[in-house]
Amino acid sequence: MNIQNTTLKQELPKTLSKSGLKIILKTDENDARPVYISGNFNNWRTQDKSFMMEQIASNLYQFEFTPDFNYPEELLYKFTKGDWSEVEIDTHGNRTENRSTKNHSGIQNEFVARWRKNWLPFKPNYLPQVVLISDEFEIPQLNKTRKIWALLPHDYDATNERYPVMYLQDAQNLFNEKSEFGNWEIDKKLAVMSEYKIGKIIIIAIEHAEEDRVKEYNVGKTVLGKGKGKKYIRFVTETLKPFVDSNFRTKKERIYTGIGGSSMGALVSIFSGLRYPEVYGKLMVFSPSLWVVPKLEIKSDVTETEDTKIYLYAGGDESETMIENVINFKNNVIKSEFIKDKMKINLSINMEGKHNETYWSDEFPKAIEWLFFNTKE
């Protein structure tokens, strides 16, 4: 037997087999996170495991499309570390345009200089317009006043567009550089989202009540005692929202109106959505203080829940019960017969997440995108 000829015959089909396009990526920045290809071939999904690149050396990756892959006429794509907050950028921190090729075979060599981290850096000319609505906005339900801001799209004055609105609690910690506990940097995150054309939105930021914060965000009788949350919710819904809709170019309908916050601010936002489902179609709930109401009931008289979306986030390094409480809340909503087919819930868990502004900051643009601008959901 001719061993050499036999080996050649066995290898010949492999040598002559049709190959798909192979993309080789080199990057200068050391980063242990996996690399994904996102493009017009997978609806621009950023963490599609079918398109995760193989690391073949330090800072060197490859991906080969299967021979029978159904290519679009022109392949458009970008590289990410698993999220638009971690997308490729150039040496100077600028966004890169979509890459493209019409090749269906051969090797395509690519290079990424840097990766965006937590949606930063940002471009100052895309920063939202920050408007102080009032130093002392009257809250008749509580016989108090409060400082309230509106963050408008950067080009608000140059268009006639109307925008969805998100009402957020704890304004002191949303974009204040001097905040004692840090801030969410929502102004910077909105700038990046605007640059990437993800979508434009008006944010209404409401200051908390300092020493009365917990009392105002506490709804009814709970383990914290009797709160004033019902009156606070009435203020946002019956007083503030009509003012905002009258003075800014908003989309007033419930599908364009959201409310959210973190911790106790998240808890009062949950109750806002449950008490006024005809007003709020989007809830942004970060690290909610569900321990305050361990037996939270979702009453069956809630009827206006069509198309309600809830973005629910929890960190694994917050408390012993945070993740358990959040999962239980999600399950209770899902198994409520009158709600389960009408609500969509996106549960995001970061096992390293702590109970602070840094992690809520990272989650903010992801939540806004999913709640308001993800038309595929």
Secondary structure by P-SEA (a helix, b strand, c coil): ccaaaaaaaaacccccccccbbbbbbbcccccbbbbbbcccccccccccccccccccccccccccccccccccccccccccccccccccccccccccbbbbcccccbbbbbbcccccccccccccccccccccccccccccccbbbbbbbbcccccccccbbbbbbbbccccccccccccccccaaaaaaaaaaaaccbbbbbbbbbccccccccccccccccccccaaaaaaaaacccaaaaaaaccccccccccccccccaaaaaaaaaaaaacccccccccccccccccccccccccccccccbbbbbbbbbccccccaaaaaaaaaaaaaacccccccbbbbbbbcccccccaaaaaaaaaaaaaaacccccc
